[in-house]
Amino acid sequence: EVQLQASGGGLVQPGGSLRLSCAASGFTFSNTVMSWSRQAPGEGPELVARISKGGVNAVYGDSVKGRFTISRDNIKNMLYLQMNSLKPEDTAVYYCVKHDDRSRGPGTQVTVSS
């Protein structure tokens, strides 16, 4: 059974930082492209970032380029998202996604507000 458990969300002030983590199990993590997506209330899902199997290549959504960094640890089966210079418009539920079949687990809420 595929399990993707995201954590690390919370309330942060504009300009602040958060680091999201995702513990993956039930599949061959090191052989799977992974991504983070987010969904704000009343809106559709948005791709935040995607990372290659080996972690060398990453693609970012235009709205987060230069502020967010995706990374992975294929030994620990962990996916990460470092979020800096957070803005109120980054407020959303963030999901860890198995990119091939779009499987995702429970998300973690990120709220950026003063």
Secondary structure, 3 states (H helix, E strand, C coil): CCEEEEECCEEECCCCCEEEEEEEECCCHHHCCEEEEEECCCCCCEEEEEECCCCCCEEECCCCCCCEEEEEECCCCEEEEEECCCCHHHCEEEEEEECCCCEECCCEEEEECC
